[in-house]
Amino acid sequence: MKNRVSELRTAAGLSQGELGKALGVSRQTINSIENGRYLPSLPLALAIARNFEASVEDIFIPEGD
Amino acid sequence: MSYAQTAGHRGATAAVLVVGGGGLAVATWLGGEHGLALGLVVFYALAAAAAYFWSGRDSDVGAILRVGGDERQRRLDLTATAYAGLAMAAAAVIGAMVSAARNHGDIGQYGVICVVGGVAYVLSLAVLKRRS
């Protein structure tokens, strides 16, 4: 599963720590999501999407799509 | 929301180490092994101090030691606990085999650990299955 979290976060001018704080998770978790090492739960994926005013499908893209 | 970070308490793991280690040291003292009991007090005091200071750091392990953390950190803790449980189960099964071979079929206390572990797993599975 690829994702655009890093791209959207950078475009919004946020650090990993700031995004983590906004979402209520740790900086390490944001880093793991961005690097594809951790796939977030549905509630967290929805929160990420809401934070960037995008849909989950816009941010999380299955491999091969 | 379930993904959110839970604060936890910095002294949580340290308190478990102090209480558990203290109980073990008292039992060892009562058993007559005074030197070993004092050694256990020193060991668990150092372990509790290390856990307390480590839990203050902004890290995955720090969050887990505070018995808090976000969904990923809780999953790390759960997975590590599962691996530790597997290691303990393997040790108990091997211990039961060795005990049975040495003591004319008596699996001893290792057998009790195996039974407790097996029953706890089955009951947990039954409860969790009903909830999900």
Backbone of each chain as ProteinMPNN parsed JSONL, in Angstrom:
{"seq_chain_A": "MKNRVSELRTAAGLSQGELGKALGVSRQTINSIENGRYLPSLPLALAIARNFEASVEDIFIPEGD", "coords_chain_A": {"N_chain_A": [[0.847, -1.198, 0.0], [0.746, 2.054, -1.069], [1.25, 5.48, -0.035], [0.289, 8.983, 0.288], [0.974, 10.549, 2.379], [3.342, 11.786, 3.325], [3.909, 13.556, 1.226], [1.602, 15.233, 1.26], [1.748, 16.228, 3.848], [4.146, 17.659, 3.802], [3.489, 19.555, 1.897], [1.609, 20.941, 3.325], [3.167, 22.165, 5.118], [3.873, 21.014, 7.526], [5.534, 19.417, 10.273], [6.558, 16.032, 11.044], [6.084, 15.581, 13.734], [4.26, 17.62, 14.355], [2.064, 16.906, 12.768], [1.517, 14.437, 13.911], [0.776, 15.272, 16.469], [-1.539, 16.688, 15.9], [-3.147, 14.61, 15.115], [-3.171, 12.974, 17.271], [-1.316, 10.957, 17.629], [1.971, 9.417, 17.81], [5.133, 10.92, 16.749], [6.807, 8.995, 15.711], [5.016, 7.121, 14.757], [3.778, 8.465, 12.641], [6.017, 8.663, 10.993], [6.473, 5.933, 10.461], [4.144, 5.308, 9.043], [4.417, 6.951, 6.796], [6.654, 5.798, 5.626], [5.674, 3.402, 4.857], [5.822, 1.259, 6.56], [3.962, 0.824, 8.458], [0.553, 0.187, 8.48], [-2.166, 2.189, 8.899], [-5.001, 2.048, 11.197], [-8.522, 1.929, 10.312], [-9.99, 4.111, 11.582], [-7.83, 5.897, 12.089], [-6.825, 6.292, 9.51], [-9.009, 7.589, 8.381], [-8.985, 9.894, 9.938], [-6.577, 11.017, 9.136], [-7.165, 11.529, 6.454], [-9.27, 13.368, 6.782], [-7.896, 15.405, 8.005], [-6.337, 16.388, 5.923], [-8.255, 17.189, 4.241], [-9.157, 15.411, 2.271], [-10.004, 12.368, 0.47], [-9.888, 8.996, 1.765], [-9.121, 7.23, -0.214], [-7.727, 8.887, -1.886], [-5.398, 9.26, -0.573], [-4.338, 6.842, 0.375], [-3.095, 4.363, -1.557], [-3.605, 1.36, -3.218], [-1.065, -1.073, -4.033], [-0.114, -1.358, -7.41], [-2.226, -0.006, -8.458]], "CA_chain_A": [[0.0, 0.0, 0.0], [1.482, 3.319, -1.107], [0.44, 6.586, 0.482], [0.756, 10.337, -0.03], [0.98, 11.312, 3.635], [4.538, 12.63, 3.377], [3.723, 14.63, 0.227], [0.569, 16.167, 1.732], [2.242, 16.875, 5.067], [5.152, 18.643, 3.397], [2.772, 20.648, 1.222], [0.902, 21.717, 4.352], [4.178, 22.81, 5.962], [3.849, 20.413, 8.869], [6.544, 18.41, 10.613], [5.924, 14.765, 11.464], [5.626, 15.754, 15.108], [3.046, 18.464, 14.349], [0.944, 16.106, 12.249], [1.202, 13.448, 14.936], [0.062, 15.944, 17.556], [-2.886, 17.006, 15.412], [-3.913, 13.358, 14.988], [-3.152, 12.248, 18.542], [-0.407, 9.813, 17.589], [3.363, 9.825, 17.981], [5.912, 11.256, 15.559], [7.324, 7.738, 15.167], [3.941, 6.459, 14.011], [3.667, 9.182, 11.354], [7.179, 8.251, 10.204], [6.257, 4.552, 10.001], [3.09, 5.335, 8.012], [4.971, 7.548, 5.577], [7.608, 4.872, 5.005], [4.975, 2.18, 4.47], [6.079, 0.162, 7.494], [2.769, 0.614, 9.292], [-0.721, 0.51, 7.841], [-3.003, 2.669, 10.005], [-6.359, 1.526, 11.334], [-9.501, 2.726, 9.561], [-10.225, 5.423, 12.213], [-6.685, 6.788, 11.902], [-6.784, 6.645, 8.089], [-10.061, 8.602, 8.185], [-8.532, 11.137, 10.568], [-5.543, 11.583, 8.257], [-7.862, 12.069, 5.286], [-10.01, 14.55, 7.207], [-6.916, 16.452, 8.294], [-5.878, 16.971, 4.662], [-9.466, 17.462, 3.457], [-9.123, 14.529, 1.098], [-10.622, 11.074, 0.781], [-8.908, 7.959, 2.099], [-8.62, 6.669, -1.481], [-6.767, 9.829, -2.472], [-4.148, 9.241, 0.203], [-3.814, 5.463, 0.436], [-3.265, 3.779, -2.899], [-3.123, -0.031, -3.271], [0.007, -1.361, -4.992], [-0.615, -1.815, -8.705], [-3.213, 0.944, -8.991]], "C_chain_A": [[0.881, 1.244, 0.0], [0.611, 4.391, -0.444], [1.099, 7.93, 0.203], [0.851, 11.2, 1.228], [2.162, 12.273, 3.68], [4.386, 13.842, 2.446], [2.727, 15.688, 0.726], [1.025, 16.92, 2.991], [3.236, 17.978, 4.722], [4.48, 19.849, 2.737], [2.043, 21.535, 2.227], [1.867, 22.412, 5.307], [4.216, 22.284, 7.381], [5.039, 19.478, 9.061], [5.802, 17.125, 10.991], [5.356, 14.889, 12.872], [4.335, 16.562, 15.18], [1.839, 17.695, 13.833], [0.52, 15.055, 13.282], [0.397, 14.064, 16.067], [-1.38, 16.243, 17.143], [-3.772, 15.758, 15.376], [-3.963, 12.555, 16.284], [-2.327, 10.985, 18.503], [1.032, 10.33, 17.678], [4.018, 10.184, 16.649], [6.426, 9.98, 14.888], [6.263, 7.009, 14.333], [3.726, 7.136, 12.662], [4.81, 8.751, 10.437], [6.984, 6.842, 9.638], [5.196, 4.48, 8.907], [3.67, 5.858, 6.704], [5.916, 6.596, 4.85], [6.987, 3.535, 4.633], [5.221, 1.005, 5.397], [4.859, -0.139, 8.361], [1.53, 1.078, 8.533], [-1.696, 0.935, 8.942], [-4.37, 1.993, 10.037], [-7.303, 2.417, 10.525], [-9.788, 4.068, 10.241], [-9.062, 6.399, 12.009], [-6.564, 7.22, 10.439], [-7.823, 7.717, 7.782], [-9.638, 9.945, 8.776], [-7.468, 11.82, 9.721], [-6.211, 12.245, 7.051], [-8.596, 13.362, 5.638], [-9.06, 15.723, 7.439], [-6.459, 17.159, 7.008], [-7.044, 17.297, 3.724], [-9.448, 16.684, 2.149], [-9.836, 13.234, 1.464], [-9.515, 10.067, 1.093], [-8.286, 7.403, 0.815], [-7.611, 7.596, -2.156], [-5.396, 9.72, -1.807], [-3.512, 7.859, 0.223], [-4.146, 4.746, -0.868], [-2.733, 2.342, -2.903], [-2.029, -0.203, -4.318], [-0.616, -1.863, -6.288], [-1.644, -0.887, -9.298], [-2.516, 2.144, -9.626]], "O_chain_A": [[1.656, 1.473, 0.928], [-0.602, 4.229, -0.311], [2.295, 8.012, -0.078], [0.813, 12.428, 1.152], [2.003, 13.441, 4.035], [4.685, 14.977, 2.814], [2.983, 16.888, 0.625], [0.721, 18.1, 3.165], [3.181, 19.08, 5.268], [4.848, 20.999, 2.981], [1.882, 22.735, 2.005], [1.446, 23.154, 6.194], [4.548, 23.008, 8.32], [5.49, 18.829, 8.116], [4.593, 17.129, 11.223], [4.281, 14.366, 13.166], [3.432, 16.245, 15.955], [0.738, 17.806, 14.373], [-0.669, 14.817, 13.496], [-0.551, 13.458, 16.567], [-2.314, 16.075, 17.927], [-4.984, 15.836, 15.578], [-4.703, 11.577, 16.388], [-2.591, 10.042, 19.249], [1.271, 11.537, 17.626], [3.539, 9.812, 15.577], [6.475, 9.888, 13.662], [6.58, 6.366, 13.332], [3.515, 6.461, 11.654], [4.6, 8.501, 9.25], [7.293, 6.589, 8.474], [5.318, 3.7, 7.963], [3.444, 5.284, 5.639], [5.977, 6.583, 3.621], [7.678, 2.637, 4.152], [4.871, -0.128, 5.066], [4.741, -1.225, 8.928], [1.468, 2.196, 8.021], [-2.02, 0.137, 9.822], [-4.832, 1.44, 9.038], [-6.934, 3.515, 10.108], [-9.83, 5.088, 9.553], [-9.282, 7.589, 11.783], [-6.24, 8.374, 10.156], [-7.558, 8.643, 7.016], [-9.895, 10.999, 8.195], [-7.452, 13.045, 9.599], [-5.872, 13.368, 6.675], [-8.55, 14.333, 4.883], [-9.369, 16.87, 7.118], [-6.224, 18.367, 7.004], [-6.839, 17.638, 2.56], [-9.691, 17.23, 1.072], [-10.221, 13.027, 2.614], [-8.356, 10.265, 0.728], [-7.085, 7.139, 0.76], [-6.747, 7.143, -2.907], [-4.372, 10.047, -2.405], [-2.295, 7.724, 0.102], [-5.309, 4.554, -1.223], [-1.554, 2.118, -2.627], [-2.058, 0.444, -5.365], [-1.528, -2.689, -6.271], [-1.922, -0.95, -10.495], [-3.181, 3.05, -10.129]]}, "seq_chain_B": "MSYAQTAGHRGATAAVLVVGGGGLAVATWLGGEHGLALGLVVFYALAAAAAYFWSGRDSDVGAILRVGGDERQRRLDLTATAYAGLAMAAAAVIGAMVSAARNHGDIGQYGVICVVGGVAYVLSLAVLKRRS", "coords_chain_B": {"N_chain_B": [[-11.56, 8.183, 20.021], [-10.165, 5.134, 18.79], [-7.578, 5.12, 17.831], [-6.133, 7.035, 19.045], [-3.542, 8.533, 21.065], [-2.768, 7.303, 24.261], [-2.234, 8.6, 27.493], [-0.997, 7.306, 29.739], [1.013, 6.31, 32.589], [4.06, 7.444, 33.87], [5.346, 5.971, 35.823], [4.328, 3.413, 35.659], [5.309, 0.811, 34.654], [7.59, 0.668, 36.207], [6.464, 0.53, 38.743], [5.216, -1.966, 38.638], [7.475, -3.595, 38.458], [8.69, -3.027, 40.923], [6.75, -3.933, 42.773], [6.335, -6.642, 41.969], [9.001, -7.636, 41.974], [9.682, -7.038, 44.6], [7.912, -8.693, 45.999], [8.864, -11.179, 45.177], [11.434, -11.096, 46.253], [10.866, -10.967, 49.009], [9.639, -13.47, 49.346], [11.792, -15.109, 48.707], [13.532, -14.421, 50.761], [12.076, -15.333, 52.968], [12.267, -17.967, 52.376], [14.751, -18.544, 53.167], [16.98, -17.898, 51.709], [18.856, -15.532, 52.035], [20.92, -13.95, 50.941], [20.455, -14.142, 48.19], [17.942, -12.953, 48.141], [18.542, -10.271, 48.812], [20.086, -9.653, 46.622], [18.132, -9.799, 44.634], [16.535, -7.637, 45.38], [18.25, -5.485, 44.828], [18.617, -5.894, 42.067], [15.953, -5.63, 41.016], [15.377, -3.057, 41.864], [17.196, -1.544, 40.39], [16.281, -2.215, 37.826], [13.689, -1.11, 37.923], [14.312, 1.592, 38.226], [15.633, 2.063, 35.815], [13.519, 1.559, 34.035], [11.79, 3.612, 34.792], [13.215, 5.969, 34.12], [13.658, 5.571, 31.394], [11.065, 5.541, 30.441], [10.401, 8.157, 30.375], [11.303, 9.204, 28.072], [10.879, 10.389, 24.698], [9.881, 8.095, 22.893], [9.164, 4.963, 21.206], [9.449, 2.776, 22.934], [9.471, 4.111, 25.354], [6.829, 5.097, 25.441], [5.422, 2.68, 25.535], [6.339, 1.63, 27.944], [5.122, 3.388, 29.635], [2.708, 2.347, 29.671], [0.985, 3.27, 27.764], [0.6, 5.104, 24.823], [0.119, 5.13, 21.202], [-1.995, 3.62, 18.608], [-0.235, 2.1, 16.996], [1.978, 1.729, 18.675], [0.768, 0.334, 20.745], [0.148, -1.953, 19.373], [2.689, -2.914, 18.78], [3.514, -3.519, 21.371], [1.667, -5.519, 22.0], [2.313, -7.487, 20.113], [4.962, -8.051, 20.835], [4.461, -9.033, 23.372], [3.051, -11.329, 22.699], [5.057, -12.824, 21.388], [6.787, -13.159, 23.542], [5.14, -14.69, 25.171], [4.948, -17.0, 23.601], [7.602, -17.865, 23.727], [7.799, -18.4, 26.473], [5.877, -20.411, 26.665], [7.044, -22.399, 25.084], [9.324, -22.899, 26.611], [8.113, -23.886, 28.927], [6.844, -26.219, 27.976], [9.056, -27.711, 27.095], [10.392, -27.889, 29.516], [8.512, -29.417, 30.945], [8.676, -31.827, 29.531], [11.348, -32.573, 30.039], [11.21, -32.807, 32.806], [9.353, -34.9, 33.038], [10.795, -36.982, 31.881], [12.884, -37.238, 33.662], [11.683, -37.693, 36.125], [10.074, -40.018, 36.311], [7.726, -39.702, 34.705], [6.443, -37.584, 35.914], [5.323, -34.414, 35.376], [5.536, -32.167, 36.842], [5.826, -28.75, 38.089], [6.053, -27.427, 35.725], [4.107, -28.542, 34.178], [1.804, -27.478, 35.324], [2.061, -24.814, 34.575], [1.832, -25.132, 31.807], [-0.826, -26.046, 31.617], [-2.266, -23.857, 32.714], [-1.57, -21.877, 30.862], [-2.631, -22.991, 28.479], [-5.407, -23.219, 29.072], [-5.999, -20.53, 29.612], [-5.54, -19.447, 27.09], [-7.516, -20.701, 25.497], [-9.89, -19.824, 26.772], [-9.611, -17.038, 26.462], [-9.668, -16.852, 23.689], [-12.28, -17.718, 23.204], [-13.809, -15.701, 24.463], [-12.922, -13.381, 23.12], [-13.668, -14.006, 20.526], [-16.423, -13.957, 20.706], [-16.808, -11.276, 21.096], [-15.978, -10.075, 18.772]], "CA_chain_B": [[-11.208, 7.311, 18.891], [-9.281, 4.093, 19.271], [-6.203, 5.267, 17.376], [-5.485, 8.14, 19.738], [-2.515, 8.236, 22.041], [-3.191, 7.363, 25.655], [-1.123, 9.203, 28.221], [-0.287, 6.355, 30.574], [1.74, 6.907, 33.703], [5.486, 7.198, 33.737], [5.822, 4.999, 36.803], [3.53, 2.186, 35.588], [6.138, -0.401, 34.576], [8.481, 0.678, 37.378], [5.672, 0.069, 39.892], [5.047, -3.429, 38.49], [8.763, -4.209, 38.789], [8.919, -2.886, 42.365], [5.813, -4.808, 43.497], [6.647, -8.039, 41.631], [10.344, -7.955, 42.462], [9.635, -6.997, 46.069], [7.243, -9.925, 46.447], [9.785, -12.306, 44.944], [12.532, -10.964, 47.221], [10.336, -11.348, 50.33], [9.452, -14.929, 49.331], [13.132, -15.71, 48.735], [14.032, -14.193, 52.126], [11.357, -16.275, 53.842], [12.76, -19.303, 52.044], [16.059, -18.734, 53.789], [18.069, -17.477, 50.822], [18.942, -14.09, 52.315], [21.825, -13.311, 49.981], [19.745, -14.06, 46.91], [16.863, -11.976, 48.321], [19.138, -8.935, 48.721], [20.467, -9.485, 45.216], [16.9, -9.528, 43.877], [16.124, -6.261, 45.699], [19.131, -4.581, 44.06], [18.326, -6.086, 40.64], [14.658, -5.054, 40.646], [15.446, -1.605, 42.079], [17.88, -0.993, 39.21], [15.386, -2.38, 36.674], [12.601, -0.132, 38.063], [14.878, 2.917, 37.963], [15.873, 2.129, 34.367], [12.205, 1.663, 33.382], [11.229, 4.943, 35.074], [13.905, 7.01, 33.345], [13.444, 5.289, 29.971], [9.678, 5.86, 30.08], [10.261, 9.598, 30.216], [11.814, 9.603, 26.758], [9.935, 10.403, 23.582], [10.225, 6.962, 22.034], [8.159, 3.901, 21.227], [9.6, 1.992, 24.166], [9.04, 4.992, 26.439], [5.357, 5.109, 25.462], [4.95, 1.356, 25.962], [6.639, 1.496, 29.375], [4.135, 4.189, 30.373], [1.442, 1.642, 29.455], [0.159, 4.187, 26.99], [0.983, 5.026, 23.424], [-0.938, 5.146, 20.193], [-2.39, 2.286, 18.136], [0.932, 1.349, 16.516], [2.791, 1.349, 19.83], [0.047, -0.714, 21.474], [0.272, -3.182, 18.586], [4.056, -3.387, 19.02], [3.511, -4.111, 22.713], [0.883, -6.752, 21.934], [3.082, -8.48, 19.349], [6.102, -8.446, 21.667], [3.908, -9.866, 24.443], [2.723, -12.631, 22.102], [6.321, -13.556, 21.196], [7.272, -13.544, 24.879], [4.271, -15.794, 25.594], [5.36, -18.201, 22.856], [8.889, -18.312, 24.283], [7.513, -18.991, 27.785], [5.161, -21.665, 26.442], [8.024, -23.381, 24.605], [10.168, -23.255, 27.761], [7.305, -24.708, 29.849], [6.649, -27.538, 27.363], [10.348, -28.42, 27.147], [10.616, -28.193, 30.935], [7.626, -30.53, 31.318], [9.247, -33.038, 28.924], [12.561, -32.944, 30.782], [10.771, -33.243, 34.135], [8.721, -36.217, 32.892], [11.844, -37.964, 31.599], [13.74, -37.409, 34.845], [10.931, -38.016, 37.341], [9.107, -41.115, 36.106], [6.455, -39.235, 34.135], [5.884, -36.421, 36.636], [5.674, -33.189, 34.642], [5.828, -31.148, 37.859], [5.24, -27.402, 37.999], [5.987, -27.03, 34.312], [2.793, -28.983, 33.705], [0.808, -26.493, 35.786], [2.199, -23.636, 33.707], [1.273, -25.505, 30.496], [-2.293, -26.101, 31.742], [-2.747, -22.473, 32.889], [-1.413, -21.195, 29.57], [-3.577, -23.546, 27.511], [-6.775, -22.842, 29.455], [-6.118, -19.077, 29.43], [-5.635, -19.182, 25.651], [-8.832, -21.14, 25.005], [-10.904, -18.908, 27.309], [-9.433, -15.732, 25.808], [-10.144, -16.985, 22.31], [-13.745, -17.811, 23.233], [-14.356, -14.376, 24.805], [-12.607, -12.432, 22.049], [-14.454, -14.4, 19.352], [-17.805, -13.47, 20.91], [-16.817, -9.812, 21.033], [-15.626, -9.532, 17.447]], "C_chain_B": [[-10.119, 6.329, 19.321], [-7.822, 4.293, 18.863], [-5.416, 6.229, 18.245], [-4.494, 7.652, 20.793], [-3.114, 8.281, 23.442], [-1.98, 7.769, 26.484], [-0.322, 8.172, 29.012], [0.421, 7.065, 31.722], [3.194, 6.487, 33.648], [5.982, 6.083, 34.666], [5.159, 3.637, 36.703], [4.389, 0.919, 35.599], [7.072, -0.494, 35.775], [7.736, 0.136, 38.604], [5.475, -1.444, 39.839], [6.332, -4.15, 38.89], [9.036, -4.157, 40.287], [8.039, -3.872, 43.14], [6.159, -6.291, 43.249], [7.994, -8.48, 42.179], [10.396, -7.976, 43.976], [9.009, -8.268, 46.631], [8.148, -11.133, 46.306], [10.925, -12.294, 45.964], [12.078, -11.388, 48.619], [10.187, -12.865, 50.413], [10.801, -15.64, 49.421], [13.75, -15.586, 50.131], [13.392, -15.189, 53.095], [11.821, -17.71, 53.605], [14.158, -19.561, 52.563], [17.244, -18.315, 52.949], [18.249, -15.958, 50.949], [19.837, -13.34, 51.319], [21.145, -13.101, 48.634], [18.632, -13.014, 46.991], [17.402, -10.552, 48.189], [19.564, -8.637, 47.285], [19.255, -9.15, 44.35], [16.41, -8.103, 44.126], [16.936, -5.271, 44.863], [18.783, -4.662, 42.573], [17.017, -5.391, 40.237], [14.615, -3.547, 40.882], [16.11, -0.938, 40.878], [16.982, -1.074, 37.977], [14.242, -1.355, 36.717], [13.101, 1.274, 37.757], [15.099, 3.1, 36.461], [14.549, 2.314, 33.619], [11.621, 3.057, 33.575], [11.898, 6.009, 34.203], [13.684, 6.825, 31.845], [12.039, 5.719, 29.545], [9.45, 7.361, 29.93], [10.681, 10.077, 28.846], [10.713, 9.549, 25.697], [10.324, 9.297, 22.605], [9.111, 5.932, 22.122], [8.227, 3.123, 22.538], [9.144, 2.815, 25.374], [7.528, 5.007, 26.575], [4.806, 3.782, 25.969], [5.197, 1.156, 27.457], [5.695, 2.334, 30.229], [2.765, 3.517, 30.33], [0.462, 2.589, 28.763], [0.476, 4.002, 25.522], [-0.193, 5.031, 22.482], [-1.17, 3.733, 19.662], [-1.196, 1.456, 17.67], [1.785, 0.869, 17.684], [2.104, 0.256, 20.652], [0.141, -2.044, 20.722], [1.665, -3.785, 18.74], [4.13, -4.123, 20.354], [2.806, -5.463, 22.699], [1.663, -7.856, 21.213], [4.273, -8.982, 20.164], [5.637, -9.354, 22.805], [3.583, -11.262, 23.917], [3.986, -13.459, 21.881], [6.876, -14.037, 22.536], [6.454, -14.729, 25.411], [4.642, -17.091, 24.897], [6.656, -18.769, 23.416], [8.667, -18.993, 25.635], [6.807, -20.337, 27.628], [6.132, -22.76, 25.995], [8.9, -23.853, 25.756], [9.405, -24.177, 28.718], [7.112, -26.115, 29.287], [7.942, -28.355, 27.426], [10.664, -28.824, 28.592], [9.773, -29.363, 31.396], [8.165, -31.849, 30.773], [10.459, -33.529, 29.713], [12.188, -33.484, 32.158], [10.167, -34.644, 34.073], [9.773, -37.309, 32.684], [12.674, -38.269, 32.841], [12.988, -37.964, 36.056], [9.801, -39.024, 37.109], [7.733, -40.608, 35.657], [5.829, -38.044, 34.839], [6.311, -35.133, 35.919], [5.866, -31.997, 35.576], [5.165, -29.816, 37.617], [5.194, -26.878, 36.572], [4.627, -27.408, 33.722], [1.698, -28.01, 34.103], [0.846, -25.258, 34.895], [1.592, -23.916, 32.335], [-0.257, -25.483, 30.551], [-2.869, -24.687, 31.865], [-2.685, -21.726, 31.555], [-2.444, -21.679, 28.551], [-5.007, -23.127, 27.804], [-6.994, -21.339, 29.231], [-6.269, -18.736, 27.947], [-7.026, -19.526, 25.122], [-9.935, -20.185, 25.49], [-10.824, -17.533, 26.633], [-9.988, -15.765, 24.393], [-11.669, -16.995, 22.268], [-14.367, -16.437, 23.494], [-14.13, -13.395, 23.661], [-13.423, -12.719, 20.798], [-15.891, -13.879, 19.479], [-17.894, -11.969, 20.743], [-16.63, -9.275, 19.624], [-16.655, -9.923, 16.398]], "O_chain_B": [[-9.254, 6.67, 20.127], [-6.925, 3.71, 19.471], [-4.186, 6.251, 18.201], [-4.592, 6.545, 21.323], [-3.875, 9.191, 23.769], [-0.855, 7.345, 26.219], [0.907, 8.172, 28.957], [0.416, 8.294, 31.797], [3.514, 5.323, 33.409], [6.914, 5.351, 34.334], [5.386, 2.781, 37.558], [4.212, 0.055, 36.458], [7.322, -1.58, 36.299], [8.298, -0.617, 39.4], [5.556, -2.124, 40.862], [6.296, -5.177, 39.569], [9.549, -5.117, 40.863], [8.512, -4.559, 44.046], [6.261, -7.082, 44.186], [8.119, -9.553, 42.77], [11.065, -8.82, 44.572], [9.5, -8.846, 47.601], [8.203, -11.996, 47.183], [11.33, -13.34, 46.472], [12.806, -12.08, 49.331], [10.557, -13.478, 51.415], [10.939, -16.644, 50.121], [14.4, -16.509, 50.622], [14.067, -15.801, 53.923], [11.777, -18.552, 54.502], [14.691, -20.662, 52.419], [18.385, -18.363, 53.409], [17.838, -15.201, 50.069], [19.523, -12.22, 50.914], [21.244, -12.037, 48.024], [18.4, -12.275, 46.034], [16.786, -9.717, 47.527], [19.421, -7.515, 46.8], [19.339, -8.32, 43.445], [15.929, -7.437, 43.209], [16.387, -4.343, 44.27], [18.666, -3.638, 41.899], [16.974, -4.659, 39.249], [13.9, -2.832, 40.181], [15.652, 0.1, 40.403], [16.921, -0.137, 37.18], [13.866, -0.798, 35.685], [12.407, 2.058, 37.109], [14.794, 4.155, 35.904], [14.459, 3.117, 32.69], [11.031, 3.624, 32.656], [11.218, 6.853, 33.619], [13.539, 7.802, 31.11], [11.842, 6.201, 28.43], [8.416, 7.784, 29.414], [10.443, 11.231, 28.49], [9.761, 8.775, 25.793], [11.012, 9.542, 21.614], [8.236, 6.007, 22.984], [7.206, 2.849, 23.168], [8.516, 2.292, 26.294], [6.999, 4.938, 27.684], [3.844, 3.753, 26.737], [4.362, 0.58, 28.154], [5.486, 2.035, 31.405], [1.789, 4.035, 30.873], [-0.71, 2.689, 29.127], [0.604, 2.878, 25.039], [-1.349, 4.947, 22.899], [-0.619, 2.767, 20.189], [-1.143, 0.251, 17.915], [2.261, -0.267, 17.684], [2.763, -0.635, 21.188], [0.206, -3.114, 21.329], [1.817, -5.004, 18.82], [4.723, -5.197, 20.458], [3.277, -6.428, 23.301], [1.671, -9.008, 21.646], [4.561, -10.179, 20.187], [6.316, -10.317, 23.162], [3.811, -12.258, 24.603], [3.994, -14.66, 22.153], [7.368, -15.159, 22.656], [7.0, -15.648, 26.021], [4.654, -18.156, 25.516], [6.804, -19.981, 23.567], [9.265, -20.031, 25.917], [7.095, -21.287, 28.357], [6.059, -23.897, 26.461], [9.192, -25.043, 25.877], [9.971, -25.128, 29.256], [7.204, -27.096, 30.025], [7.924, -29.538, 27.767], [11.133, -29.931, 28.859], [10.246, -30.212, 32.15], [8.123, -32.87, 31.459], [10.59, -34.715, 30.016], [12.753, -34.472, 32.628], [10.43, -35.478, 34.94], [9.665, -38.408, 33.229], [13.111, -39.401, 33.05], [13.579, -38.625, 36.909], [8.708, -38.882, 37.657], [6.704, -41.042, 36.175], [4.79, -37.545, 34.405], [7.495, -34.804, 35.86], [6.312, -30.934, 35.143], [4.088, -29.739, 37.025], [4.398, -25.996, 36.249], [4.073, -26.695, 32.886], [0.779, -27.743, 33.329], [-0.193, -24.723, 34.509], [0.922, -23.058, 31.76], [-0.907, -24.964, 29.643], [-3.849, -24.356, 31.197], [-3.629, -21.034, 31.172], [-3.055, -20.876, 27.846], [-5.739, -22.727, 26.899], [-8.038, -20.926, 28.726], [-7.034, -17.842, 27.589], [-7.635, -18.743, 24.393], [-10.805, -19.789, 24.714], [-11.846, -16.945, 26.28], [-10.677, -14.846, 23.953], [-12.278, -16.362, 21.406], [-15.332, -16.051, 22.833], [-15.043, -12.663, 23.276], [-13.826, -11.797, 20.089], [-16.493, -13.426, 18.506], [-18.917, -11.441, 20.306], [-17.062, -8.167, 19.309], [-16.518, -9.554, 15.232]]}, "name": "protein", "num_of_chains": 2, "seq": "MKNRVSELRTAAGLSQGELGKALGVSRQTINSIENGRYLPSLPLALAIARNFEASVEDIFIPEGDMSYAQTAGHRGATAAVLVVGGGGLAVATWLGGEHGLALGLVVFYALAAAAAYFWSGRDSDVGAILRVGGDERQRRLDLTATAYAGLAMAAAAVIGAMVSAARNHGDIGQYGVICVVGGVAYVLSLAVLKRRS"}
